[in-house]
């Protein structure tokens, strides 16, 4: 397949390539021993888990404010089928697997949560506790716990698909978008953090690119989670990766601080290719006019927050301004908001007789969720194994982000 032949489609109705998932074969498919944990006649208790701080300085700070704003509007409108949301906040795991595990126990044993919302961690150390206690969790599927588990509902599905699932056209479409619709003949380098999540992510992206005929000339994960002190060895490797020359595109699977440092170092080394990251969208970056990120592209898995012509985005911005004023509309903020919205939609559809059993039966039986023009469709149980093949693309130009591609979806390859 030549990459130029693939085309983007709408944010719903994407082709699943014929993939099927039996929910009974997923991990954590047991029936809850206490199906009404966290529920009373008047409230539903939920709490989040995220790395709000980390050793490298990168974080998901803002996720709790996004969720709080969405829950606040739900409560102002009367709650979910007569029950108010008792949001006990989002606990910080410090990007430390041991702390992730201990904080998960706090949420279940002390806070008595019905579900974890939002969940944005880089590791899946929460899984033993959440699986044993049958705790559904809703968040950004950036860790392996969102994959092959009947309890994990990522707003874009499982982002770390295994090698036995079909590839999507997502990254091929992104490469096309960088080159006016035709990425044929372009070469790509992939760089990531030195952790299991990044390794799996880089591997999955590489498979996607190769499936549509894109040559990957560099694929490594050498960036320490504690922070990048010396970018020179990585830069040297990238600048000579394509037969002694640099690649046409560098895709970053790194945290924000490492992404910024590598982008600046590559620019200083004379890199003229395209920089594509997943962390560079934040109004504060545009306002700061960081020269290192000028011209860089960021792929989002939902519509950018600046696109307030979309009703769902306009509502999100309004909620955050009203209920958590002063909150920056960053990627973590939006992820927290959409995680809460996803949970609320499912809980409402489950009805007044909501239990853990009824919620999971509903969601794992041909359930779908989307927000028109704002958040692309996910389907369950399929998206326990794969992400949706959807994205938007922006470019930082001066003090603003230009939308290169509005929210769109690719498809899964049938072979």
KOLBADO-828007 format. One record per residue (C-alpha): residue in one letter; x, y, z; residue number from 1. Coordinates in Angstrom, 1 decimal, padded with zeros to 4 digits. Example, Ala and Ser with C-alpha at 12.3 -4.5 7.8 and 13.67 -1.06 7.14 Angstrom:
<nodes>
A	012.3	-004.5	007.8	1
S	013.7	-001.1	007.1	2
</nodes>
This chain:
<nodes>
X	000.0	000.0	000.0	1
X	001.3	003.5	-000.9	2
X	000.6	006.1	001.8	3
X	-000.7	008.6	-000.7	4
X	-003.7	006.3	-001.5	5
X	-005.2	006.5	002.0	6
X	-007.8	009.1	002.9	7
X	-009.2	010.5	006.1	8
X	-012.9	010.3	006.9	9
X	-015.4	011.6	009.5	10
X	-015.0	011.2	013.3	11
X	-017.7	008.5	013.5	12
X	-018.4	005.4	011.4	13
X	-014.7	004.5	010.9	14
X	-013.9	001.1	009.4	15
X	-012.8	-001.4	012.1	16
X	-011.3	-003.8	009.6	17
X	-013.5	-006.6	010.7	18
X	-011.9	-006.9	014.2	19
X	-014.1	-008.5	016.9	20
X	-013.5	-008.7	020.6	21
X	-015.1	-011.2	023.0	22
X	-015.5	-009.3	026.3	23
X	-015.5	-012.6	028.3	24
X	-011.9	-013.2	027.3	25
X	-010.7	-009.8	028.5	26
X	-008.9	-009.5	031.9	27
X	-010.9	-008.4	034.9	28
X	-014.2	-009.7	033.6	29
X	-015.4	-011.1	036.9	30
X	-018.6	-010.0	038.5	31
X	-018.2	-007.4	041.2	32
X	-018.5	-008.7	044.8	33
X	-020.0	-005.4	045.9	34
X	-021.9	-004.1	042.9	35
X	-023.2	-001.0	044.7	36
X	-019.9	000.2	046.2	37
X	-019.7	004.0	046.1	38
X	-023.4	004.4	045.3	39
X	-026.2	005.7	047.6	40
X	-029.7	006.9	046.8	41
X	-028.3	010.4	046.4	42
X	-024.8	010.2	045.1	43
X	-022.1	008.4	043.1	44
X	-018.5	008.6	044.5	45
X	-015.7	008.9	042.0	46
X	-012.0	009.8	042.2	47
X	-009.1	010.2	039.9	48
X	-005.5	009.1	039.7	49
X	-002.8	010.9	037.7	50
X	000.8	012.1	037.8	51
X	000.1	015.7	038.8	52
X	003.8	016.0	039.6	53
X	006.9	014.0	038.4	54
X	010.7	014.0	038.8	55
X	011.1	015.4	035.3	56
X	008.6	018.2	035.8	57
X	006.2	017.0	033.2	58
X	002.8	016.2	034.5	59
X	-000.9	015.8	033.9	60
X	-001.7	018.9	036.1	61
X	-005.0	020.3	035.0	62
X	-006.7	016.9	034.6	63
X	-008.4	017.2	038.0	64
X	-009.8	020.7	037.1	65
X	-011.2	019.5	033.8	66
X	-013.0	016.6	035.5	67
X	-014.2	018.9	038.3	68
X	-015.7	021.3	035.8	69
X	-017.7	018.6	034.0	70
X	-018.9	017.1	037.2	71
X	-019.9	020.5	038.5	72
X	-022.1	021.1	035.5	73
X	-023.7	017.7	035.9	74
X	-024.5	018.4	039.5	75
X	-025.9	021.8	038.7	76
X	-028.2	020.1	036.2	77
X	-029.5	017.7	038.8	78
X	-026.9	014.9	038.7	79
X	-027.2	011.5	037.0	80
X	-030.7	010.1	037.2	81
X	-031.2	011.9	040.5	82
X	-027.8	011.2	042.0	83
X	-025.1	013.9	042.5	84
X	-021.5	013.2	041.7	85
X	-019.3	013.1	044.8	86
X	-015.9	013.8	043.2	87
X	-013.3	013.2	045.9	88
X	-010.5	014.7	043.7	89
X	-007.6	013.3	041.8	90
X	-004.7	011.7	043.7	91
X	-001.1	012.4	042.6	92
X	001.1	009.3	042.0	93
X	004.2	011.4	041.3	94
X	004.8	009.2	038.2	95
X	006.1	006.5	040.6	96
X	004.7	003.0	040.1	97
X	004.8	002.1	043.8	98
X	002.9	005.3	044.6	99
X	000.4	004.5	041.8	100
X	-000.3	001.2	043.5	101
X	-000.7	002.7	046.9	102
X	-002.9	005.6	045.7	103
X	-005.2	003.1	043.9	104
X	-005.7	001.3	047.3	105
X	-006.5	004.6	048.9	106
X	-009.2	005.3	046.4	107
X	-010.8	001.9	046.9	108
X	-010.3	001.2	050.6	109
X	-010.6	004.7	052.0	110
X	-012.5	006.8	049.5	111
X	-014.8	003.9	048.5	112
X	-015.1	005.0	044.9	113
X	-017.5	003.5	042.4	114
X	-015.2	004.4	039.5	115
X	-011.9	006.1	038.9	116
X	-012.3	009.3	036.9	117
X	-010.0	010.6	035.4	118
X	-007.1	008.1	035.2	119
X	-004.0	009.5	033.6	120
X	-000.9	007.6	034.6	121
X	002.2	006.4	032.7	122
X	002.2	003.0	034.3	123
X	-000.5	000.4	035.2	124
X	000.4	-000.4	038.8	125
X	-003.2	000.5	039.8	126
X	-004.5	-002.6	037.9	127
X	-004.2	-005.3	040.5	128
X	-006.3	-003.3	043.0	129
X	-008.8	-002.1	040.4	130
X	-009.1	-005.5	038.9	131
X	-009.5	-007.3	042.2	132
X	-012.1	-004.8	043.4	133
X	-013.8	-004.4	040.0	134
X	-013.2	-000.6	039.7	135
X	-014.0	000.8	036.2	136
X	-011.7	003.5	035.2	137
X	-012.0	006.3	032.6	138
X	-009.1	008.3	031.2	139
X	-006.5	008.8	028.5	140
X	-005.4	005.3	027.4	141
X	-001.7	006.0	027.6	142
X	-000.8	003.0	029.7	143
X	-001.1	-000.7	029.3	144
X	-003.9	-001.0	031.8	145
X	-006.3	000.4	029.3	146
X	-005.6	-002.6	027.0	147
X	-007.1	-006.0	027.3	148
X	-009.1	-005.1	030.4	149
X	-012.9	-005.0	030.6	150
X	-012.7	-002.2	033.1	151
X	-010.5	000.4	031.3	152
X	-012.3	002.9	029.1	153
X	-009.9	005.3	027.3	154
X	-011.4	008.4	025.7	155
X	-009.5	007.3	022.6	156
X	-009.3	003.6	023.4	157
X	-006.2	001.6	024.1	158
X	-003.2	003.5	022.7	159
X	-000.7	000.7	023.2	160
X	-002.1	-002.0	021.0	161
X	-000.5	-005.4	020.9	162
X	001.3	-006.8	017.9	163
X	-001.6	-009.2	017.1	164
X	-004.1	-006.4	016.2	165
X	-004.6	-004.8	012.8	166
X	-002.7	-001.6	012.0	167
X	-004.6	001.6	011.4	168
X	-003.9	004.3	008.8	169
X	-003.7	007.0	011.4	170
X	000.0	007.9	011.3	171
X	000.1	007.4	007.6	172
X	-002.6	010.1	007.3	173
X	-000.5	012.4	009.6	174
X	002.5	012.0	007.4	175
X	000.4	012.8	004.4	176
X	-000.9	015.9	006.1	177
X	002.6	017.2	006.7	178
X	003.4	017.0	003.0	179
X	000.3	018.4	001.3	180
X	-001.5	015.1	001.1	181
X	001.3	012.9	-000.2	182
X	003.9	011.4	002.1	183
X	005.3	008.9	-000.4	184
X	009.0	008.3	-000.1	185
X	009.4	010.2	003.2	186
X	011.5	008.7	006.0	187
X	010.6	008.9	009.7	188
X	012.5	008.6	013.0	189
X	010.8	007.7	016.2	190
X	012.1	008.6	019.6	191
X	010.7	007.9	023.1	192
X	011.1	007.8	026.8	193
X	012.9	004.9	028.4	194
X	009.9	003.2	029.8	195
X	007.5	000.3	028.9	196
X	004.7	002.6	027.9	197
X	006.9	004.6	025.4	198
X	008.5	001.5	024.1	199
X	005.2	-000.1	023.3	200
X	003.9	003.2	021.8	201
X	006.9	003.7	019.6	202
X	006.7	000.1	018.4	203
X	002.9	000.5	017.6	204
X	003.6	003.7	015.6	205
X	006.4	002.0	013.7	206
X	004.1	-000.9	012.7	207
X	001.4	001.6	011.5	208
X	003.9	003.5	009.4	209
X	005.4	000.4	007.8	210
X	002.0	-001.0	007.0	211
X	001.3	002.0	004.7	212
X	004.8	002.0	003.1	213
X	006.6	004.6	005.2	214
X	010.3	003.8	005.9	215
X	011.3	004.1	009.6	216
X	015.0	004.8	009.8	217
X	015.4	005.2	013.5	218
X	013.2	003.8	016.4	219
X	014.7	004.1	019.9	220
X	013.6	005.0	023.4	221
X	016.7	006.5	025.1	222
X	015.2	009.4	027.1	223
X	015.3	008.9	030.9	224
X	012.0	009.4	032.7	225
X	013.9	011.5	035.3	226
X	014.9	014.0	032.6	227
X	017.2	014.4	029.7	228
X	020.6	015.9	030.6	229
X	022.5	015.4	027.4	230
X	020.7	015.4	024.1	231
X	023.8	015.2	021.9	232
X	024.0	011.4	021.5	233
X	020.4	011.2	020.5	234
X	020.6	014.1	018.2	235
X	023.7	012.7	016.5	236
X	021.9	009.4	015.9	237
X	018.9	011.0	014.4	238
X	020.8	013.4	012.2	239
X	022.6	010.4	010.5	240
X	019.7	007.9	010.6	241
X	018.8	008.0	006.9	242
X	022.0	006.7	005.4	243
X	024.1	009.4	007.0	244
X	021.4	012.1	006.5	245
X	018.5	013.2	008.8	246
X	014.9	011.8	008.3	247
X	012.1	013.8	006.8	248
X	010.0	013.6	010.0	249
X	010.8	013.1	013.6	250
X	007.9	011.7	015.8	251
X	008.3	012.2	019.5	252
X	007.0	009.7	022.1	253
X	008.5	011.8	024.9	254
X	007.2	014.0	027.7	255
X	007.0	017.8	027.2	256
X	010.4	018.7	028.8	257
X	012.3	016.2	026.7	258
X	010.4	017.1	023.6	259
X	011.3	020.7	024.0	260
X	014.9	020.0	024.7	261
X	015.3	017.6	021.8	262
X	013.5	019.9	019.4	263
X	015.8	022.8	020.3	264
X	018.9	020.7	020.1	265
X	017.9	019.3	016.7	266
X	017.2	022.8	015.4	267
X	020.6	023.9	016.6	268
X	022.2	020.9	014.8	269
X	020.5	022.0	011.5	270
X	017.5	019.7	011.3	271
X	015.2	020.9	008.6	272
X	012.6	018.2	008.8	273
X	009.1	018.1	010.3	274
X	008.7	017.8	014.1	275
X	005.5	015.9	015.2	276
X	004.7	015.5	018.8	277
X	001.7	014.7	021.0	278
X	002.4	017.1	023.9	279
X	002.9	020.5	022.3	280
X	-000.6	021.9	022.4	281
X	-001.1	024.4	025.3	282
X	-002.2	028.1	025.1	283
X	000.7	029.0	027.4	284
X	003.2	027.8	024.8	285
X	001.6	030.0	022.1	286
X	001.6	033.0	024.5	287
X	005.3	032.3	025.4	288
X	006.3	032.1	021.8	289
X	008.9	029.5	022.5	290
X	011.3	029.6	019.5	291
X	012.2	025.9	020.0	292
X	008.7	024.8	019.2	293
X	008.0	027.3	016.5	294
X	006.6	025.5	013.4	295
X	006.3	022.2	015.3	296
X	003.2	020.0	014.7	297
X	001.1	018.5	017.5	298
X	-001.3	015.6	016.9	299
X	-004.3	015.6	019.1	300
X	-006.7	012.7	019.6	301
X	-009.7	015.1	019.8	302
X	-010.5	018.6	018.5	303
X	-008.3	021.4	019.7	304
X	-009.7	023.6	022.5	305
X	-009.3	026.6	020.3	306
X	-011.9	025.3	017.9	307
X	-014.9	026.9	019.6	308
X	-017.0	026.8	016.5	309
X	-017.6	023.1	017.5	310
X	-020.5	023.1	020.0	311
X	-018.9	020.5	022.2	312
X	-015.7	022.5	022.5	313
X	-017.6	025.7	023.2	314
X	-019.5	023.9	026.0	315
X	-016.2	022.6	027.5	316
X	-014.6	026.0	027.4	317
X	-017.7	027.5	029.1	318
X	-017.8	024.9	031.8	319
X	-014.1	025.3	032.7	320
X	-014.4	029.1	032.8	321
X	-017.5	028.9	035.0	322
X	-016.6	026.1	037.4	323
X	-012.7	026.1	037.5	324
X	-011.8	029.7	036.4	325
X	-008.2	030.3	035.6	326
X	-007.6	026.8	034.5	327
X	-005.5	026.6	031.3	328
X	-007.1	024.6	028.5	329
X	-004.2	022.2	028.2	330
X	-004.2	018.6	026.9	331
X	-004.5	017.2	030.4	332
X	-007.3	019.6	031.2	333
X	-009.2	018.4	028.2	334
X	-008.5	014.7	028.9	335
X	-009.8	015.1	032.4	336
X	-013.0	016.8	031.1	337
X	-013.7	014.3	028.4	338
X	-013.0	011.4	030.8	339
X	-015.7	012.7	033.1	340
X	-018.1	013.3	030.2	341
X	-017.6	009.7	029.0	342
X	-018.4	008.4	032.5	343
X	-021.4	010.6	032.9	344
X	-022.9	009.5	029.5	345
X	-022.5	005.8	030.4	346
X	-023.9	006.2	033.9	347
X	-026.9	008.2	032.6	348
X	-027.7	005.5	030.0	349
X	-027.4	002.7	032.6	350
X	-030.4	004.3	034.4	351
X	-031.5	004.7	037.9	352
X	-030.7	001.1	038.8	353
X	-027.0	001.8	038.2	354
X	-024.6	-000.8	039.6	355
X	-021.1	-001.9	038.7	356
X	-022.6	-004.9	037.0	357
X	-025.2	-003.0	035.0	358
X	-022.6	-000.3	033.9	359
X	-020.1	-002.9	032.7	360
X	-022.7	-005.0	031.0	361
X	-023.9	-001.9	029.1	362
X	-020.5	-000.6	028.1	363
X	-019.0	-004.0	027.0	364
X	-021.9	-004.9	024.7	365
X	-021.8	-002.8	021.5	366
X	-021.6	000.5	023.3	367
X	-020.3	003.6	021.5	368
X	-019.5	007.1	022.7	369
X	-018.6	010.3	020.9	370
X	-019.1	014.1	021.1	371
X	-020.1	015.5	017.7	372
X	-017.1	017.3	016.2	373
X	-015.2	017.3	019.5	374
X	-014.3	013.7	020.4	375
X	-014.2	010.9	017.9	376
X	-016.2	007.7	018.3	377
X	-015.0	004.9	020.5	378
X	-016.6	001.4	020.4	379
X	-016.7	-001.2	023.1	380
X	-015.5	-003.8	023.6	381
X	-013.3	-003.2	020.5	382
X	-011.4	-000.3	021.9	383
X	-010.2	-002.3	024.9	384
X	-007.7	-003.7	022.4	385
X	-007.1	-000.8	020.0	386
X	-007.3	003.0	019.8	387
X	-009.8	004.7	017.5	388
X	-007.9	005.7	014.3	389
X	-008.6	009.4	014.8	390
X	-006.7	012.6	015.2	391
X	-006.5	016.3	014.6	392
X	-003.4	018.2	013.7	393
X	-002.2	021.7	014.7	394
X	000.9	023.7	014.0	395
X	002.4	026.3	016.3	396
X	002.8	029.6	014.3	397
X	003.9	032.5	016.5	398
X	001.3	033.1	019.2	399
X	-001.4	030.8	017.7	400
X	-002.1	027.3	016.6	401
X	-003.2	026.8	013.0	402
X	-005.5	023.8	012.5	403
X	-003.8	021.7	009.8	404
X	-006.4	018.9	009.9	405
X	-009.7	019.1	011.8	406
X	-010.8	016.1	013.8	407
X	-010.8	013.1	011.3	408
X	-010.5	009.4	011.3	409
X	-008.6	006.8	009.3	410
X	-009.5	003.1	009.3	411
X	-008.0	-000.3	010.2	412
X	-006.4	-002.3	007.5	413
X	-008.2	-005.5	006.6	414
X	-005.0	-007.5	005.9	415
</nodes>
